[in-house]
Amino acid sequence: MYDYDRTAARGKASSKQFERYIQLAADDLESLRKSDVYRVLEQARSAKELAGLAAYIGQGNPSLKSTVTDDAAELTEERGWAKSAADAQLEKAVELAQLYAGSMNTNVRDAQKLYTRMMRACEAIARKRDLDLGDVVEQISAEAKRRGPKQPRPGQHY
């Protein structure tokens, strides 16, 4: 579900563009019908723009909030924008595991920090995908081992 108040602030700069999108289907936001929401949301060219447009419509016409939320979620899935966020999270967990493996023998304090961050990332992945934490840690560790350890760069923050 979208946080309409926070996301609407991001969409203010694009309100003229959003109005043009809406005018493809209706005279104005107040006359936009549920059946036209998807067509308007389809005009978004990025996940960020979609979130802003959804917030703009949800704020301007509260009766359409549930339709906007459903249609935006469908478009996000359809265009693969949701997958990219999940893939980035997975990639980050693997990188943390590689850094952990690379720092275990050289800097115990850094290794502890990396292990904690890696476990948090694994927990988030397990929660989002409704998986067992042990299975996620095992898969992340196996992928990190396959890729090999990484040495942390000097001054790199964890």
Backbone as numpy.savetxt, mean C-alpha at the origin, in Angstrom:
# Nx Ny Nz CAx CAy CAz Cx Cy Cz
-10.64 0.15 3.76 -11.47 1.32 3.76 -10.58 2.57 3.76
-10.98 3.60 3.07 -10.19 4.81 2.96 -10.42 5.73 4.14
-9.37 6.46 4.53 -9.50 7.50 5.53 -9.81 8.78 4.75
-11.09 9.10 4.63 -11.53 10.18 3.76 -10.97 11.53 4.18
-10.89 11.80 5.48 -10.42 13.10 5.94 -8.96 13.33 5.56
-8.11 12.36 5.83 -6.69 12.50 5.53 -6.44 12.52 4.03
-7.09 11.64 3.32 -6.86 11.51 1.89 -7.44 12.70 1.14
-8.51 13.29 1.63 -9.12 14.43 0.96 -8.16 15.61 0.91
-7.37 15.77 1.94 -6.41 16.87 1.96 -5.42 16.75 0.81
-5.01 15.52 0.50 -4.10 15.29 -0.62 -4.77 15.58 -1.96
-6.08 15.38 -2.03 -6.79 15.53 -3.28 -7.19 16.96 -3.62
-7.02 17.90 -2.68 -7.47 19.27 -2.92 -6.75 19.90 -4.10
-5.47 19.63 -4.25 -4.73 20.21 -5.37 -5.26 19.71 -6.70
-5.87 18.55 -6.69 -6.36 17.94 -7.93 -7.86 18.09 -8.10
-8.51 18.92 -7.29 -9.97 18.98 -7.34 -10.49 19.39 -8.73
-9.76 20.24 -9.43 -10.21 20.62 -10.78 -10.16 19.41 -11.71
-9.10 18.63 -11.58 -8.98 17.41 -12.39 -10.10 16.43 -12.01
-10.37 16.30 -10.73 -11.41 15.40 -10.27 -12.77 15.83 -10.80
-13.00 17.13 -10.83 -14.26 17.64 -11.38 -14.40 17.27 -12.86
-13.30 17.33 -13.59 -13.34 16.94 -15.01 -13.68 15.46 -15.15
-13.11 14.64 -14.28 -13.43 13.20 -14.30 -14.93 13.00 -14.05
-15.44 13.70 -13.07 -16.85 13.56 -12.69 -17.76 14.02 -13.82
-17.35 15.06 -14.53 -18.17 15.59 -15.61 -18.28 14.62 -16.79
-17.46 13.61 -16.83 -17.60 12.57 -17.85 -18.88 11.76 -17.63
-19.34 11.72 -16.37 -20.50 10.89 -16.04 -21.70 11.68 -15.53
-21.46 12.90 -15.01 -22.57 13.66 -14.42 -22.27 15.15 -14.53
-23.29 15.97 -14.29 -23.11 17.42 -14.34 -22.23 17.91 -13.19
-22.40 17.30 -12.03 -21.61 17.68 -10.86 -21.58 16.53 -9.87
-20.85 16.72 -8.79 -20.67 15.66 -7.80 -21.98 15.26 -7.13
-22.84 16.21 -6.86 -24.10 15.92 -6.19 -25.03 15.07 -7.06
-24.92 15.19 -8.37 -25.80 14.42 -9.25 -25.16 13.11 -9.73
-23.98 12.81 -9.24 -23.30 11.56 -9.62 -24.08 10.37 -9.06
-24.35 9.39 -9.91 -25.11 8.21 -9.50 -24.16 7.08 -9.11
-24.66 6.17 -8.30 -23.88 5.01 -7.89 -23.36 4.24 -9.11
-24.19 4.12 -10.11 -23.82 3.35 -11.29 -22.69 4.00 -12.10
-22.41 5.28 -11.84 -21.36 5.98 -12.58 -20.05 6.11 -11.80
-20.06 5.73 -10.55 -18.87 5.91 -9.72 -17.67 5.15 -10.29
-17.87 3.92 -10.68 -16.76 3.11 -11.21 -16.15 3.78 -12.44
-17.00 4.29 -13.32 -16.52 4.93 -14.56 -15.66 6.16 -14.23
-16.06 6.89 -13.20 -15.28 8.07 -12.79 -13.96 7.63 -12.18
-14.01 6.65 -11.29 -12.78 6.18 -10.63 -11.79 5.57 -11.62
-12.30 5.01 -12.70 -11.44 4.42 -13.73 -10.48 5.43 -14.34
-10.78 6.70 -14.23 -9.95 7.74 -14.84 -8.63 7.92 -14.10
-8.55 7.48 -12.86 -7.32 7.64 -12.06 -6.17 6.88 -12.71
-5.01 7.53 -12.72 -3.83 6.94 -13.38 -2.85 6.32 -12.40
-3.10 6.44 -11.11 -2.21 5.85 -10.10 -3.01 5.53 -8.85
-2.42 4.74 -7.99 -3.09 4.39 -6.73 -3.30 5.63 -5.88
-2.32 6.53 -5.89 -2.43 7.76 -5.10 -3.56 8.65 -5.63
-3.64 8.76 -6.95 -4.71 9.57 -7.53 -6.08 8.93 -7.27
-6.13 7.61 -7.33 -7.39 6.90 -7.04 -7.84 7.18 -5.61
-6.90 7.12 -4.67 -7.24 7.39 -3.27 -7.75 8.82 -3.10
-7.10 9.76 -3.77 -7.54 11.15 -3.69 -8.91 11.36 -4.30
-9.13 10.75 -5.46 -10.43 10.86 -6.14 -11.53 10.20 -5.31
-11.24 9.05 -4.75 -12.22 8.36 -3.90 -12.58 9.22 -2.69
-11.56 9.83 -2.09 -11.80 10.69 -0.94 -12.62 11.91 -1.34
-12.31 12.47 -2.48 -13.02 13.66 -2.98 -14.51 13.34 -3.18
-14.78 12.22 -3.80 -16.18 11.82 -4.04 -16.86 11.49 -2.71
-16.17 10.77 -1.84 -16.74 10.40 -0.54 -17.06 11.60 0.33
-16.20 12.61 0.30 -16.44 13.84 1.07 -17.57 14.67 0.46
-17.56 14.76 -0.86 -18.54 15.61 -1.54 -19.93 15.01 -1.63
-20.02 13.69 -1.60 -21.32 13.02 -1.70 -21.31 11.80 -0.78
-21.52 12.02 0.52 -21.43 10.95 1.52 -22.32 9.74 1.23
-23.38 9.92 0.48 -24.27 8.78 0.19 -23.58 7.76 -0.73
-22.47 8.15 -1.35 -21.76 7.24 -2.26 -20.55 6.57 -1.62
-20.28 6.82 -0.33 -19.06 6.32 0.31 -18.87 4.81 0.16
-19.91 4.03 0.41 -19.74 2.58 0.34 -19.48 2.12 -1.10
-20.15 2.74 -2.04 -19.92 2.40 -3.46 -18.51 2.79 -3.87
-18.07 3.97 -3.44 -16.72 4.44 -3.75 -15.69 3.48 -3.17
-15.87 3.09 -1.92 -14.92 2.18 -1.27 -14.85 0.84 -2.01
-16.00 0.27 -2.33 -16.03 -1.01 -3.04 -15.40 -0.91 -4.43
-15.78 0.13 -5.17 -15.27 0.27 -6.53 -13.77 0.59 -6.55
-13.32 1.40 -5.60 -11.89 1.73 -5.52 -11.08 0.47 -5.18
-11.60 -0.35 -4.27 -10.91 -1.59 -3.92 -10.84 -2.53 -5.12
-11.91 -2.60 -5.87 -11.94 -3.45 -7.07 -10.93 -2.97 -8.11
-10.89 -1.67 -8.33 -9.94 -1.11 -9.30 -8.50 -1.31 -8.85
-8.25 -1.13 -7.57 -6.90 -1.31 -7.02 -6.43 -2.74 -7.28
-7.29 -3.68 -7.02 -6.97 -5.10 -7.25 -6.80 -5.37 -8.75
-7.72 -4.87 -9.54 -7.73 -5.10 -10.98 -6.45 -4.58 -11.65
-5.97 -3.44 -11.20 -4.80 -2.82 -11.81 -3.49 -3.26 -11.19
-3.57 -4.10 -10.18 -2.35 -4.63 -9.56 -1.67 -3.66 -8.62
-2.34 -2.58 -8.26 -1.73 -1.62 -7.36 -1.61 -2.16 -5.96
-2.50 -3.02 -5.54 -2.43 -3.60 -4.20 -1.26 -4.58 -4.12
-1.02 -5.29 -5.19 0.06 -6.25 -5.21 1.41 -5.58 -5.05
1.58 -4.42 -5.64 2.87 -3.76 -5.58 3.23 -3.38 -4.14
2.27 -2.97 -3.35 2.53 -2.64 -1.95 2.91 -3.90 -1.17
2.20 -4.99 -1.42 2.51 -6.25 -0.74 3.88 -6.77 -1.16
4.20 -6.65 -2.45 5.50 -7.09 -2.94 6.63 -6.26 -2.33
6.41 -4.97 -2.18 7.41 -4.09 -1.58 7.65 -4.48 -0.12
6.59 -4.83 0.57 6.71 -5.24 1.97 7.50 -6.54 2.07
7.21 -7.46 1.18 7.93 -8.73 1.16 9.40 -8.51 0.85
9.68 -7.67 -0.13 11.06 -7.37 -0.53 11.83 -6.75 0.63
11.18 -5.86 1.37 11.82 -5.23 2.52 12.17 -6.26 3.59
11.28 -7.20 3.83 11.53 -8.24 4.83 12.72 -9.10 4.41
12.81 -9.44 3.13 13.94 -10.24 2.63 15.24 -9.45 2.77
15.21 -8.17 2.43 16.41 -7.34 2.56 16.86 -7.26 4.02
15.92 -7.09 4.94 16.28 -7.06 6.36 16.90 -8.39 6.80
16.36 -9.49 6.29 16.93 -10.81 6.63 18.34 -10.94 6.08
18.58 -10.43 4.88 19.92 -10.48 4.30 20.90 -9.63 5.12
20.47 -8.44 5.52 21.31 -7.57 6.33 21.58 -8.20 7.70
20.56 -8.82 8.25 20.73 -9.52 9.54 21.79 -10.59 9.41
21.69 -11.41 8.36 22.68 -12.47 8.16 24.07 -11.89 7.95
24.17 -10.77 7.27 25.47 -10.16 7.01 26.10 -9.50 8.22
25.29 -9.11 9.20 25.84 -8.40 10.36 25.94 -9.27 11.60
25.48 -10.51 11.55 25.49 -11.38 12.73 26.88 -11.54 13.33
27.88 -11.71 12.50 29.24 -11.97 13.00 30.05 -10.71 13.22
29.57 -9.57 12.77 30.37 -8.36 12.88 29.85 -7.37 13.91
28.56 -7.23 14.05 28.00 -6.24 14.95 26.70 -6.78 15.55
26.81 -7.29 16.76 25.68 -7.94 17.41 24.53 -6.94 17.65
24.87 -5.73 18.01 23.83 -4.73 18.28 23.01 -4.44 17.02
23.70 -4.24 15.89 22.99 -4.01 14.63 22.18 -5.25 14.24
22.74 -6.42 14.48 22.02 -7.66 14.15 20.73 -7.76 14.94
20.76 -7.37 16.22 19.55 -7.41 17.04 18.49 -6.45 16.50
18.90 -5.25 16.11 17.96 -4.28 15.54 17.35 -4.82 14.25
18.19 -5.38 13.42 17.72 -5.92 12.14 16.76 -7.09 12.36
17.08 -7.93 13.32 16.21 -9.07 13.60 14.82 -8.58 14.06
14.80 -7.58 14.92 13.53 -7.03 15.40 12.72 -6.45 14.25
13.37 -5.67 13.38 12.67 -5.09 12.22 12.19 -6.18 11.27
13.01 -7.20 11.06 12.62 -8.29 10.17 11.39 -9.00 10.72
11.38 -9.26 12.01 10.25 -9.96 12.62 8.98 -9.12 12.56
9.10 -7.80 12.75 7.93 -6.93 12.61 7.37 -6.98 11.19
8.28 -6.97 10.21 7.85 -7.04 8.81 7.16 -8.37 8.54
7.71 -9.45 9.07 7.11 -10.77 8.88 5.74 -10.85 9.55
5.61 -10.27 10.73 4.32 -10.26 11.42 3.27 -9.50 10.61
3.67 -8.37 10.03 2.74 -7.58 9.22 2.30 -8.37 7.99
3.23 -9.06 7.37 2.91 -9.87 6.19 1.96 -11.01 6.58
2.26 -11.67 7.69 1.43 -12.79 8.15 0.00 -12.32 8.46
-0.11 -11.16 9.10 -1.44 -10.61 9.42 -2.21 -10.27 8.15
-1.55 -9.56 7.24 -2.22 -9.13 6.01 -2.68 -10.30 5.16
-1.88 -11.33 5.10 -2.18 -12.47 4.22 -2.81 -13.63 4.96
-3.08 -13.44 6.25 -3.69 -14.47 7.08 -2.90 -15.78 7.01
-1.57 -15.65 7.23 -0.67 -16.81 7.20 -0.08 -17.03 8.59
0.48 -18.19 8.79 1.18 -18.52 10.02 2.52 -17.79 10.04
2.84 -17.13 11.16 4.08 -16.37 11.26 5.31 -17.24 11.01
5.30 -18.47 11.53 6.43 -19.37 11.33 6.68 -19.67 9.85
5.60 -19.84 9.10 5.74 -20.10 7.66 6.32 -18.89 6.93
5.87 -17.71 7.32 6.37 -16.48 6.68 7.85 -16.30 6.97
8.25 -16.47 8.23 9.66 -16.33 8.60 10.51 -17.35 7.85
10.02 -18.57 7.75 10.74 -19.62 7.03 10.93 -19.26 5.56
9.88 -18.76 4.91 9.98 -18.38 3.49 10.90 -17.19 3.29
10.80 -16.19 4.16 11.66 -15.00 4.06 13.12 -15.41 4.28
13.36 -16.23 5.28 14.73 -16.67 5.57 15.30 -17.49 4.42
14.50 -18.37 3.84 14.96 -19.18 2.72 15.32 -18.31 1.52
14.50 -17.30 1.24 14.79 -16.40 0.12 16.04 -15.58 0.39
16.21 -15.11 1.63 17.40 -14.34 1.99 18.66 -15.21 1.88
18.54 -16.46 2.29 19.68 -17.38 2.20 20.02 -17.65 0.74
18.99 -17.80 -0.09 19.22 -18.04 -1.52 19.96 -16.86 -2.15
19.59 -15.65 -1.76 20.22 -14.45 -2.31 21.58 -14.15 -1.69
21.79 -14.64 -0.49 23.07 -14.42 0.19 23.02 -13.21 1.12
23.92 -13.20 2.11 23.93 -12.10 3.08 24.39 -10.79 2.45
23.95 -9.69 3.04 24.36 -8.35 2.62 25.07 -7.69 3.79
26.09 -6.94 3.48 26.75 -6.15 4.52 26.08 -4.79 4.61
25.72 -4.36 5.81 25.12 -3.04 5.94 26.12 -1.96 5.51
25.63 -0.93 4.85 26.48 0.20 4.47 26.80 1.00 5.72
27.96 1.62 5.78 28.29 2.46 6.94 27.25 3.58 7.11
26.78 3.75 8.32 25.80 4.78 8.61 24.39 4.44 8.19
24.15 3.21 7.72 22.81 2.82 7.29 21.91 2.68 8.52
20.72 3.28 8.43 19.77 3.22 9.54 18.81 2.06 9.34
18.42 1.49 10.44 17.55 0.32 10.38 16.17 0.68 10.79
